[in-house]
């Protein structure tokens, strides 16, 4: 049976469209995967700055600590670590705490006050000593995130909403400047799919102070932001991308 003219035309058209359709379907799958595995927090700004320090977090200038003494409530205070690494407390007078963990600070204050460690409480109110820098895909903006201890990079990105639909899974890198160590910079590639799907933590780099995290953005996500107002929302909805309004509401504004 001889193929009809309509059949002869349709196949070449479909063949030409296939290279464009396959990436689109794959992109939608990535968006659904990230939406399920890395749901966006209600408030990414608060999630980035809310203190959740690791036990290994080292106190330094200008961290803000809340200190309380069960037996001496008049000594309770919220103070900032000074440039010299000391807490400006009247009692015990100006203890040096720089480089200590929160538990070590608590034990040091208890020793100076002549109390048992369980009678002293030390809480990190605002981590300010060190920073981690996150670049993209948040509308091309960079974010400064307080360093809260040796946290795996994917855990940090999930916590602050830094892996939204539209992230290019093959382009997530950690750049370590190594300025303080006098070594050349290092670049680590993060296998996002391997970490989230296969639970392979090999590339889930543990962050250090001053690390920079670069998150790639898919071409579809970038393209969605240059479409007309009437077409952009439809395009983003079809691909499962987060709307621009979400980023406008939850992205820190420059001072």
C-alpha positions as CSV (number, residue, x, y, z in Angstrom):
1,X,0.0,0.0,0.0
2,X,1.4,3.3,-1.0
3,X,1.6,5.9,1.9
4,X,-0.6,8.9,1.5
5,X,0.8,12.4,1.0
6,X,-0.4,13.4,4.5
7,X,1.6,10.5,6.0
8,X,4.7,11.4,4.0
9,X,4.6,15.0,5.3
10,X,3.8,14.2,8.9
11,X,6.8,12.0,9.6
12,X,9.5,14.5,8.5
13,X,7.8,17.2,10.6
14,X,7.7,15.0,13.6
15,X,11.3,14.0,13.0
16,X,12.3,17.6,13.0
17,X,10.4,18.4,16.2
18,X,11.7,15.3,18.1
19,X,15.0,16.9,19.1
20,X,13.1,19.8,20.7
21,X,10.4,17.6,22.3
22,X,12.8,15.2,24.1
23,X,14.7,17.9,26.1
24,X,11.4,19.5,27.0
25,X,10.0,16.2,28.4
26,X,13.3,15.6,30.2
27,X,13.2,19.1,31.6
28,X,9.7,18.6,32.9
29,X,10.9,15.4,34.6
30,X,13.7,17.2,36.3
31,X,11.3,19.9,37.5
32,X,8.9,17.3,38.9
33,X,11.9,15.5,40.6
34,X,13.2,18.7,42.2
35,X,9.7,19.8,43.3
36,X,9.2,16.5,45.1
37,X,12.7,15.9,46.5
38,X,13.6,19.5,47.3
39,X,10.3,21.3,48.1
40,X,10.7,25.1,48.5
41,X,10.6,26.4,52.1
42,X,7.8,28.9,52.8
43,X,10.4,31.6,53.5
44,X,13.8,30.9,52.0
45,X,15.3,34.1,53.5
46,X,14.4,33.0,57.1
47,X,15.6,29.5,56.4
48,X,19.0,30.8,55.3
49,X,19.5,33.0,58.3
50,X,17.7,31.0,61.1
51,X,20.5,29.6,63.3
52,X,20.8,25.8,63.0
53,X,24.4,25.4,64.0
54,X,26.3,22.2,63.8
55,X,27.9,20.9,67.0
56,X,31.2,21.6,65.4
57,X,30.4,25.3,64.8
58,X,33.3,27.6,66.0
59,X,32.3,30.9,67.6
60,X,34.0,34.0,66.3
61,X,33.7,37.8,65.8
62,X,30.9,39.1,65.4
63,X,28.6,36.2,66.3
64,X,25.7,37.0,68.6
65,X,25.2,34.7,71.6
66,X,22.5,34.5,74.3
67,X,24.0,33.5,77.6
68,X,21.9,32.5,80.7
69,X,22.9,31.4,84.2
70,X,20.3,29.5,86.2
71,X,21.7,30.6,89.5
72,X,22.6,34.2,88.5
73,X,19.7,35.5,86.4
74,X,21.2,39.0,86.6
75,X,24.1,37.8,84.6
76,X,21.9,36.8,81.6
77,X,22.7,38.7,78.4
78,X,22.7,38.8,74.6
79,X,26.1,39.8,73.5
80,X,28.3,40.1,70.4
81,X,31.7,38.5,70.3
82,X,34.3,41.4,70.3
83,X,37.2,41.8,67.9
84,X,39.5,40.4,70.5
85,X,37.4,37.2,70.6
86,X,36.0,37.9,74.0
87,X,32.4,38.2,75.3
88,X,31.6,41.6,76.8
89,X,30.1,40.2,80.0
90,X,30.5,41.9,83.3
91,X,30.3,38.5,85.1
92,X,32.3,36.4,84.4
93,X,34.4,39.3,83.1
94,X,35.1,39.2,79.4
95,X,35.9,35.5,78.8
96,X,37.7,34.6,75.6
97,X,35.6,32.3,73.5
98,X,36.8,32.7,69.9
99,X,37.4,29.3,68.2
100,X,35.3,27.4,70.8
101,X,32.2,25.4,70.1
102,X,29.0,26.4,71.8
103,X,29.4,23.5,74.2
104,X,33.0,24.6,75.0
105,X,31.8,28.1,75.6
106,X,29.1,26.8,78.0
107,X,31.6,24.8,80.0
108,X,34.1,27.7,80.1
109,X,31.4,30.1,81.5
110,X,30.3,27.5,84.0
111,X,33.9,27.0,85.2
112,X,34.4,30.7,85.6
113,X,31.1,31.1,87.4
114,X,31.7,28.1,89.7
115,X,28.6,26.3,88.4
116,X,27.9,22.9,86.9
117,X,27.7,23.0,83.0
118,X,24.1,22.1,83.0
119,X,23.3,25.3,84.9
120,X,24.5,27.4,82.0
121,X,22.9,27.8,78.6
122,X,24.6,29.3,75.5
123,X,22.6,29.8,72.3
124,X,23.7,31.1,68.9
125,X,21.3,34.0,68.1
126,X,23.0,35.1,64.9
127,X,25.9,33.4,63.1
128,X,27.9,36.3,61.6
129,X,31.5,35.1,61.8
130,X,31.6,33.3,58.4
131,X,29.6,33.2,55.2
132,X,28.8,30.9,52.3
133,X,28.0,32.4,48.9
134,X,25.3,31.0,46.6
135,X,25.0,32.0,43.0
136,X,21.9,31.3,40.8
137,X,19.4,30.3,39.6
138,X,17.6,32.9,41.7
139,X,17.1,35.3,38.8
140,X,20.8,35.8,38.5
141,X,21.3,37.1,42.0
142,X,23.8,36.0,44.6
143,X,23.0,35.2,48.1
144,X,25.1,35.5,51.3
145,X,24.2,32.7,53.7
146,X,25.5,32.6,57.3
147,X,27.9,29.6,57.7
148,X,26.5,27.3,60.4
149,X,29.1,24.6,60.5
150,X,30.3,21.8,58.3
151,X,27.0,21.2,56.4
152,X,26.8,19.1,53.2
153,X,26.1,21.3,50.2
154,X,22.9,19.6,49.1
155,X,21.5,19.8,52.6
156,X,22.2,23.5,52.7
157,X,20.7,24.1,49.3
158,X,17.6,22.1,50.2
159,X,17.2,24.1,53.4
160,X,17.3,27.5,51.8
161,X,15.4,26.6,48.7
162,X,18.4,26.7,46.5
163,X,17.5,23.8,44.2
164,X,14.2,25.0,42.6
165,X,12.7,23.5,39.5
166,X,14.8,24.9,36.7
167,X,18.1,24.0,38.3
168,X,20.5,22.3,35.9
169,X,21.4,19.1,37.8
170,X,24.7,18.6,36.0
171,X,25.9,22.1,36.8
172,X,26.3,22.4,40.6
173,X,29.8,23.3,41.8
174,X,31.5,24.2,45.1
175,X,34.4,26.6,44.7
176,X,36.8,26.7,47.7
177,X,39.1,29.8,47.6
178,X,41.6,28.4,50.1
179,X,43.0,32.0,50.7
180,X,43.5,31.4,54.4
181,X,45.4,28.2,53.8
182,X,47.7,29.7,51.1
183,X,46.6,27.0,48.6
184,X,45.2,27.3,45.1
185,X,41.4,27.3,44.7
186,X,39.6,24.0,44.4
187,X,36.5,23.2,42.4
188,X,34.2,20.3,43.3
189,X,31.4,19.1,41.0
190,X,28.3,17.9,42.8
191,X,26.3,15.0,41.4
192,X,22.9,16.1,42.5
193,X,21.0,13.2,41.0
194,X,23.5,10.7,42.6
195,X,23.1,12.3,46.0
196,X,19.3,12.6,45.9
197,X,18.4,9.4,44.0
198,X,21.2,6.9,44.8
199,X,22.0,8.3,48.2
200,X,25.6,8.5,47.1
201,X,27.2,11.1,49.4
202,X,30.6,11.0,47.7
203,X,30.2,14.4,45.9
204,X,28.0,16.0,48.6
205,X,30.8,18.3,49.7
206,X,30.9,19.4,53.3
207,X,31.0,23.2,53.2
208,X,33.7,25.4,54.8
209,X,33.6,29.1,55.6
210,X,33.9,31.3,52.4
211,X,32.9,28.5,50.1
212,X,31.0,29.6,46.9
213,X,28.2,27.4,45.5
214,X,27.3,27.8,41.9
215,X,24.0,26.4,40.7
216,X,23.3,26.2,37.0
217,X,20.0,27.1,35.4
218,X,18.4,25.4,32.5
219,X,17.9,27.2,29.2
220,X,14.1,26.7,29.6
221,X,14.1,28.4,32.9
222,X,16.1,31.4,31.6
223,X,13.9,31.6,28.5
224,X,10.8,31.7,30.7
225,X,11.9,35.0,32.1
226,X,12.1,36.9,28.8
227,X,8.7,35.8,27.5
228,X,5.8,38.3,27.4
229,X,3.7,38.7,30.6
230,X,0.8,36.9,29.0
231,X,2.9,33.9,27.8
232,X,5.4,33.5,30.6
233,X,3.0,32.1,33.3
234,X,1.6,29.6,30.8
235,X,5.1,28.4,29.8
236,X,6.2,28.1,33.4
237,X,3.1,26.2,34.4
238,X,3.6,23.7,31.5
239,X,7.2,23.1,32.5
240,X,6.5,23.0,36.2
241,X,8.8,26.0,36.9
242,X,8.4,28.2,39.9
243,X,6.7,31.6,39.0
244,X,8.7,34.8,39.2
245,X,6.4,36.0,41.9
246,X,7.7,33.4,44.3
247,X,11.3,34.6,43.8
248,X,10.3,38.2,44.1
249,X,8.6,37.4,47.4
250,X,11.4,35.3,48.9
251,X,14.6,36.7,47.5
252,X,16.6,39.1,49.7
253,X,16.6,42.6,48.4
254,X,20.0,44.5,48.0
255,X,20.5,47.1,50.8
